[in-house]
Each structure stands twice: as structure tokens, then as C-alpha cells.
Amino acid sequence: MIFNILQVVIILLIIGFGFVVPIGKYLIKIFTDENDTILERYTYRFLRINSQEQMTWQRYSQAIVLSNLVFVLLFYATLRLQDILPFNPDNIHPAPTPDLAFNTAISFVTNTDWQNYGGETTLSYFNQMVMITCLMFTSSATGLAAGVAVIRALSQAGTNNLGNFWVDVTRAIYRLFLPISFVLALVYVWQGVPQTLDPAAVATTLEGATQTIARGPVAALESIKQIGTNGGGFFGQNSAHPFENPTPLTNTLEIMSMLLIVPALTYTFGTMVRARRQGWIFFGVFASLFIGFLVMVLPAEQIGNPLLTQVGADQTLSSLQSGGNFEGKEVRFGIAQTGLFVTATTAATTGSVNAMHDSLTPIGGFAALSEMLLNVVFGGKGVGLITLIMYAAVTVFLIGLMVGRTPEFLSKKIEAKEVKLVSLALLAHPFIILIGCGLALVWPKALDSLGNPDAHGFSEILYAYTSTSANNGSAFAGLNGNTPFYNTTLGLAILVGRFLAPVLPMLAVAGSLALKPRVPKTTGTMSTNTVFFGILILASILIVGGLTFFPALALGPIAEHFELAAGKTF
């Protein structure tokens, strides 16, 4: 037990304090540097981009939407034409169906990476490399660019200049994601992750049978999927597959990669808006939520399944056994690294998994679900910080109502326009989740996709729509999502979750606030850079999230927990 706690603490300390400041400073350098590199200049020239253009929030949003639309159409075409495209040594066919191609294209363009298919049996090397791996770079860079644009707007007064989307994306890819991913890919190859264009290997087992072993350009995809908080897997088992995540070292690196950049954005935010203490308060909110959910997952998985205890199974941790709930987990990682991975991947909206979430205890599933429902426990690249700023605006608005003053944040007044836009972003997320779940419960034959009945079956549906709306991409594997109904509705959930909750509304808020002059502080101005304000943000997040989602959680993991405690079997 002490060793389990120690390894979790060491990893979190390295992420939380070892990288926040240096990565945060590097991000500032990337997005405030007035000089372009030679490669960047050639890229702008080739794509005919005016790198000197300063975009309003409307222009910045338009660039995001149009670029994503082009990528969706391009990827959809490559999926449907897979049979005639090169780099298909294993002759994988037929091409994905129209509804699966629609879902997959939207999923990877929006950084969701939800997969209703097994990668090694459905996609060619061409689509794994040229489309999926490349889109992992562009989608993560898009989210980061949106976050930086919001920060830039909040640092200004009297101007509607959010920067240049094309410059932000290009710099994020060339200066951040590519270098880190390249180094990580080399480490993964060293640890045993394949990186080859050769076809699947054919081996003869000890019993004399023939076994086909899928492989491919795995290491390149694996490195960016974690750094970019993407999450899609080359193999159907994702990071539980030994070719994607072969050793405890690679598992640790994957956890650290997921949480490398997002916490550092709080330092970037604080420095760029000239309120560094405010940035540390945001970091404290993120960390508090993360640790709270981690404390839920680890004990729940270590205690194990009460039904097994009732029949005499020993699930205690000892020198002879790891104990706990090991269904769906990899022995080489253990409870501690699995629990930390579960918490990290749902907190950072990564979606990669090193264990089957469908086999988590009800409390473990509750924690994973709740992180995605709140969508503000670190969150994805840029988007997590945007969501936290949204909750900060809600908090100052509520306080303003209580004391009868116009709410202010970073010396800018939060007025009706901003509150309406924030409300739109807040409502879009639960709307698509709850409406989607309701449709799945009544749509003809939709329930045939469930692998489990009762409360756990409902949790599988709730998890699917939550994961796609939160742009996470992980799944309770008991639900077969590869049907026209789920491919279509989950694809729509991905679109709403990416653009209406919260990217486009918050870009509009940022543009509005950027135009406003700074108001001087008075004795009645509430300070937002205090621990007390951080506690108020936490309370706002938990209250809004609880009021919105508790009934759904009560029908799913909470009900299942009490069913197990009462000794009910499925």
C-alpha cells in the first residue's frame, strides 16, 4: 500500500510542480514570439496564409469551423476510399460504412477520438498514419489555440484582437507537439512499441497453431495521442494493448504526457493577463478536483467487488497478492497505476485507457463519469482552461447578484451578454448528454446494443454520450456503438460538445471582454485571486454539476453501487 501511494505521489509531484512553470513559460514564448521560424514562413507561403492578420473573435471562430469542416470532408473521403488507397499491406477491407466514417471523421477532427471500431482490423496504415495521426496534431493544436486566444483577449482592453488562428496552430504543432512527440516515440520504440510499415506478423504457437499478430506505425500515433490529449488507439484495446503500452515506464510516461501541458496553461494564463496569483488559484481548483476524484477511484478499486468477498474470495492487499478489483486490468500496471490512469484520462479528456472502464467498480465508474460530466477537471488542451474561466464568470455573477453589484473579473465587467453566452455553453453540454440518453432508451432496437442490463446498462449509455460530448472518447466497452443510430447521435454529440460547449461561445465572450476598458478597483471590488474565491469556484462547479447530473448518476453508478452492496448479481 505504501508503495502504491508513493508512486502516485511522485508522479503527481513531477507533473504538478516539476513541469508547470517551465512548460508554462515555454508556451508564453511560443505564442508571443514576434519572429517566425523558416519552416513556419514556408508553411504560410505554401498555404497562402497572411501571418500578419489580426483576427477578431468572429474571424478566429470562422477559421476554426472552416478548417475543421475541410478536415472532416477530407477524412471522410479517405475512409470511404480506403480500399483503393496505398499502405494497406494487410488488405483490410471493406471500407468503413457511411455512418461509421461520419462518426470517425468528426471524432478525430474534434480531438474526441471516439472509436466504434477496432483500429487494427478496420483501418489501413494510410488512414492510421496520414489521417488519424495527423489529425491528432491539428485537433490538439486547435484546442490549444482557442485557449490561448481567450487568454490573449483577457489580457487586452479596448481592442478585439485574438491573434491569428493559423499562426497559433502552426506554432503549436511545430514548436510543441512535434518535438515532444518525436522524442516520446523514440522512447516508446526503445520500450517495445512497434513502428513499421511491414504487414502483420504470422507466428506459429507452441501448440502448432498459426497466429496473426497485428502491428504497424504504432509509436508515432501513441506519442501524440497522449501529449495532445487525443486518446484514440491503434489497437482496439488501446493503451491496455502490450504493443501500445508495454511496460510500467511507458504507462508512467503516458500518464505524465496527458497532464503535461494542461496544468501549465494556468501559469501561462496568469502571466499573460498579468495576474499570476489568479493562475495559481486556477491550478489549485484543477488540482483539488483531480485529487478528489483520484481519492474516490483508488480505494474503490483496491477494496474490490463485495460480491466476491461474500463468496469467500480474498481481495486484500498483501505481500503475496495485489488484491482489489482486477477484472479488466493489466497485472503489469497494478491498481495504483491503473487508478491514476483512469483519473487522468477522464480528467484531461484524453480518452485512452489502460484498463476496461466497463469493469470498474461502481464508485470508480462514478468518478470517471463525473469528471467528464463536469468537464473542468484540467480538461483538454486549452478547452479545460476555457471552461474554468466560464465557471469563474458564473461565480462572480452569482456573487454580484448577492451583493447588488455588477460582477467583475480581471477588471472587466461581466454583463448580460457574457452571462447569456456562458449560459449557452453551460446548457449545451448537459442538453446533448441527457437528450441523447433519453433517445437511446426509447429508440427502436437501440437497447439491443447493451451488454449489461439494469443500472450498469444505463451507465454504459450515459458514459457514451458523456464521453462524446466532453470530447473524451473513452467508453464503457459493454455498449456496441457501431450502429447507424449510435454513430449518428454520438457524432452529433461530439459536434455540440466541441463547438457549443464551450469553444465558440467563450471566444465570443473573450471578444466582448477584450473590447471593454478596465475598471478601477474599489473597496467593493471582490478579489478573484484568493483561496476563498477558488473555494467559491469549486462550490459553483459542484453545485451546477450536481443539480444537472445527479439524477442521471443516481440511475446509473449510484444505483449499481447499492445493488452490489445488497448482494444483487447480474
N, C-alpha and C positions, 0 to 999 in steps of 0.2 A: 504493500500500500504506500509506504513512504517513497519507494522508487517511482511509482506511478505519479504521485503528486509532484515529485521533484522534476520529472521530465516535462510535465505540463507547465510548471512554474518557469523553468529555464526557457522553454520555447516562447512563452508569453513575454517574459522579460526582454528577450532578444528582440522580438517584434515590437513590443511597446516602447522600449527605451533605447534600444540599440540602433534602430533604423528611422525612427520618426523624424528626428532633426536632420540627419544628413540627406535622407530621401526628400524631405520637405524642402530643404534648401536647393537641392538639385532640380526639383520641379519648378521652383521660382526662377532658377536660371534658364530652364528650358523655355518657359512661357513669357519671359520678359526680355530675353536677349534680343537686341536690335539687329544683330547680324545673322544672316543665313549661311549655312554651310554650302559648299559647292554642290553636293548631292541634292540638297533642298532646292537650290536655284535651278538646277537642271530639271528637277521634277516639276517645278512651277512652270518652266518654259515648255516642257513636253505636254503638260495638261492645260496650257494656256490659262494659267491662274494669275490673277493680279494680286500678288502677295502684299501690296501696299494698301489694298482696300480695307477700310474700317467699317465693320458691319453693325447695323442696328440689330436689335433683338429679332425684328421681323426677318431681316436678311439672313441672320445667323440660323434661325429656325428653318427658313426655306432651304438653306444649304443642307441642313441635316436631313430633312424629309426627302428632298430630291435625290441626294446621294444614296440614301437607304433604299429608295424606290428603284434606282438603277441597279443596285446590288441584288435586290430581291428578284428582279426580272432576269438578270444575268445568271444567277444561281439556279433559279427555277429551270431555265433553259438547259444548263449543263446537267442537271439531274434528269430531265426528261430525255436528253440525248446521250445519256451515259453509254449506251450500247455501241455507239459509233465513235466515241472519243478515245484518245490514246490512254496509255498507262492503265491497262486493265488486264494484268498478266494472269489473274485467276479467273478471267472470263465471267465476272459477276454480272448477272442479268436475271430478270428483266430490269429495265429502268424503274425507279420508284413511281407509284401511281400518282395521278394528278393531285389528289388530296394530300398524300404524304409529301410530295415535292413542295406543295404550297406551305405546309406546316414547317418543313425542314428549312426552306429558304428564309421564311420570316424569322424562324427561331435563331438561326446563326447570324443573320444580318443585325438583329437587335440585341446580341450579346446574351441571349437566353440559353441557346444550345440544348433545348429540349429535344430528346430523341425518341421517336416512336419506331425505331428500327435498331437492329444490331449492325454496327459500323462495318465489322469485318465480313459480314455476309450480304450487305446491301449496297455499299458504295465502292467504286473503283478507287485506285490510287490517285487518279486525276482529281476526282471530287474531294478526296480526303486532303490532298495537298493544295491544289490550285484554288479550290473554293473554300473548304471548311477552315483550313489552317490560315489562309489569307484573310478570311472574314473575321477570324478571331483577333487579328491585329486591328483591322479597321473598326470593328464594333467596339472594342475596348477603348480605342483612341477616340471614337466619337463620344462615348460617355464621359471620358476624362476631359475632353474639350468642352463639353457642355458645363461641367462643373467649374472649370477654370473661367469660362465666360461669365458665369454667375458671380464668381469671386471678383473678377475684374469690374463688373458693373457695380458691386457694392463698395468698391474702393474709390469710385468716382463720384462727382457731384456736378450736375448741370450739363451732362453730356450723355448721349445714347450710343456709346461705343463699347461693344462687347468683344472687339478684336476681330480676327479673321479666322473663320472656321477651317479653311483649307490649310492655313499655316499651322494652326493648333494641332490638327490631326497629323499632318506630315511630321511635325517635330516630335509629337508623342510616339509615333512609330519609329522614326529614325534614331532618336536620341534616348528613348526609354525602353520600349518594348523589344525592339530588335536586339540591342546589345545584351540585355539581361537574358532573353530567351536563348540566344546563341550560346552563352556560357552554360546556362542550365541544361540545354540539350546535350552538350558535351559531357556534362556530369552524369546525366541520365544514361547515355551510351556507355560510359565507364561502369555504371552500376548494372548494366544488362538490358537496357531498353533498346529494342531493335530500331535501326534506321537504315532501311534498304528498299530498293525497288525490285528485288527478286520476288518471284511468286511464293505462295505458301510452301512451307517445307513438308515433305512426306516422310514419316518415320515409321519404323517397324517396332511395335511394342514387344516386351518380354514374352507375351503370350503368342506372338506371331501375327497379330492383327496390324492392319495399316491405319495410321493416324495422320490426318492433315492438320498441320499447325499453322494457323494464320499469322502473318507478320506484315511488315511494311514500313513506311516512313513514320514511325510512331513517336520517336523522341522529339522531333520538331513540333508536332502537334501538342505533345504532353507539356512542353515547356511554356508555350504561350497560353495554353488553356487555364493554367493556374495564375500566372502573372497577370493576365488580362481578365481574371475572374469570369472566364467563359464557361468551362465545365464539360463540354462535350467530350466523349471518349472515342478513341479509335476502335475499341472493342466494346461489345455490349455490356461487359462487366465494369467498364470504366476503370477507375483507379483501384478497384479490387482485383483487377487482372494482373498477374505477375509480370506481363510484358509492359504494362503501363506504370506499375508501381512495385518494383521487385523487392525492395529492401526497406528496413526501418529508416535508413538515411534518406532514401527518396521520399518516403512518406513524410518525414520531418520537413524536407525541403518544399514539398507540395503545400503543407500547412503554412509554412512561413511565406511562401510565394503568394498565397491567397490574401494574406494580411500584410503584405509588404508596403503597398502604395496607399491603400485607403486610409489607414491611420495617419500617415504622413501628410495627407491633404489638410488635416486640421492645422498643422504647423504652417503649411503654405497659405491657407486661408488667413490665419491670424497675422502673418507677416505682411501679406499683400494689402489687407484692409487696415493695417497699422493698429491692430488690436490683438496682440499676440496672446494676451491673457484670455481673450474670448476664444481663441483657437484651442487653448488648453482646456477650457471648460467644455468645449465640444468633444475633445478627446476623452475627457472624463465621463461624459454621457455615453459615448460609444462603448468605452471600456466597462462601465458599470453594467450596461445591458448585456454585453457579451459574457462577462464573468457570471452574472446572474443565471443565464441560460446554461452555461457550462456546468455550474454547480447543480443544476437540475439533471443534466444528461449523465454525468459520470456516476453519481451514486445509484441512479435508477438502473443503469446497465450493469453496475457491479453487484447490486443486490440480486438481480436476475428475475426469473419468472416464478411467481408464488405457486403456480400450479405444479411445477416440478418439485418445489420444496414439499408440497403436500404429499407427493408420492414417494418421498424419501431421498430425492436427489440432493447431493451436497453441492451447493453453489457458492460456498465460502472461499475467500481468497486465502491461500496458504502457500507454504514453500513448495508444495507438490503440485498445485494447480492454480490457474489464474482465476477460476471461479466466474460467477456472473453470467449474464446472458450472452452466450457466444453464438447463438443462431445467426447466420448471415454475416459473420465477422471472420476476418483473416487472423489466424493464430499468430502470424509473424508480426502483427501490429499490437495485439492485445487490447484490453478495454480502454486504457488511458489514451493511446494514440488514436483509437477509433472514435472515442467520445469527443476528443478535441477536434478531429477531422469533421465529424458531424456538425459540431457547433460552428466551426469556421466556415464550412462550405455553405451553410444556410444563412450565416450572418453576412458574409461577403457576397451573397447572391452568386456564388460560383456554380454550384450545382454538381460538381464532380463528387463521386462517392467512393470510399474505400470499404464500404460495408453496405448491405442491403437495408435501406431505411424501412422497408416494409417489415423487417424483423426486429426493429427497435421495440423496447418496452413502450407501453402507452405514454409514460411520462417523457421518455426520450423522444417519441414522435411528437408529443405536445410541444416540447421545446423547439424542435426543428420547424414545426408548423408555425409556431408563434413568432419566431424570428422573421420568417418570410411574410407573415401577416402584418407585422409592424413595419417591415421593410426599411428599418432605420438602425439596425444593429451593424454598424460600419457600412453595409450596403456595397453596391458595385462601384466601379471606377467613376468618380465624380457624382454619380446619381445618389449615392448614400449621403454625401455631404449636402447635396441639394435638398434631399428630404429632411435632413436635420435642420437646415435653415428654415424650411417650411414650418416645422414644428416650433422653432424659435419664434417665428412670426405669429403663430397661433397663440403661443404663451403670452407674448407681450400684448396681443389683442385682448385676451381674457383678463389680464391684469388691468389693462386700460379701462375695460368695462367696469371692473370692481371699484376703481378709484376715480372714475369720471374724467379721465384724461385721454388725449389722443395717443395711442401707443407709438413708441419709437424703438427702432433697432438700428444700431450703428449710426446714430444721429440722423436717421431718416424716419419720417412719419409713415406709419402703416395705416393706410386709409381704406375706404370701401373697395376700391378697385383691386388692391392687392389681396384683401381678405376674400373677395369673391373668387379670384384666381386660385388662391391656396385651397379654398373650399372645394373647387372643381377637382384639383389634384388629389385631395384627401378622399373625395367621394368616388372617384373613378376606380381606384384600387378595390375597395370592397364591393362596389357595384358589379364589376365583371366577375369577381370570385363567387359571390352569392347567387347572382343570376345564372352563372354557368353551372353551379352545383344544382340549383333548382331544375334547370333544363335537363341535366343528366339523370335526375331522379324520375322524371316523367316522360322522357323521350322514348319512343318505342325501341326496345331492344338495347338501349344504352346500358342498362344494368347487366346485360349479358357479358360485358367486358370485365366485370368484377371477379377477382379471385377469392374474395372472402365475403361472408355475409355480415349482417348486423352492424355494430358500431365501427368495426375495423374497415368494413367495406365503404362506409360513409367517409371514413378518414382517407381512404385511397382517392375518392373523388375530390374531396376538399383539398387534399395535398396537390393533386394535379392542377387544379385551377389556381391555387395559391402560388405554386411554383412558377407557372407560366406568367401570371400577372405580375409577380415580383421579378420577372426576368432571371429566375434562378436556374431552372432546368433539371433539378434532381426529381426523383419520382419514388412513390411507393410502388414497387415493381409488381404488385398484385393486380394492377389495372392495365388491361390491354388497350392502349390509346391509339393503336393503328387501325382505326375505323374512320369512315367518312365523317361521322358525327364528331368524334373527338379531335380528329385532325383539323377540322374546320373551326370548331368552337374554341379549342385551345390556341389555334393560330390567331383568332380574333382577340383572345385574352392577352396574348403576347403583344399585339399591336397597341391595345389600350394601355397595358401596363408600361410600355416603353415610352409612349408619346404623351398620353394624357395624365400619367401618374409617375413622375411629376415633370418630365423634361420641358415640354413646350409651355405649360402654364408658368413654371418657375422662371423660364427665360423671359416670359412676358413680365413677371413680377420684377425681375432683375432690371429689365429695360426701363420700367416705370420708376424704380428707385434710383437708377443712375441719373435720371433727369432731374431729380429733386435736389434742392440745396440742403446742405447740412444745417440742422437746427442746433442752436447752442444749448448746452446742458444747463439745467436749473436745479434748484433744490428738490423739485418734484419729479425730476427725471430718474427713472429706475435704472440702476446699473445692471447690465446684462452680462458682465464679465466676472460674476461672483459665483461661489459654490451654491449659494441659495438659489440663484437663477437656474443653475444646472439641475438642481433638485426639482424645480418647477417644470423644466422641460421634460425631465423623466416622468413626472406625475402626469403631464399632458399627454405624453406618448402612451403611457399605460392606461390612462382613463379613456382616451379616444379609442385605442385598440381594444380595450376590454368591452366597452359599450358596443362596439361594432361587431366583434367576432366571438365573444364569449358564448352566445347561444349555439353557434356552429361547432365550436370546440367542445361544448357540453354534449353534443350529439355524437361526437367522434372519439377522440382520445380520452377525454374525461370519463365518458360512459364506459369505455373499454377498460379503463383502469379499475373502476368499481366492479365491473363484471369479473375481472381476474381476481380481485381481492375476495369476491364472493365465491370463487371456485368454479365459475362457469367455463366450460370448454366449448370449442367451436368445431 
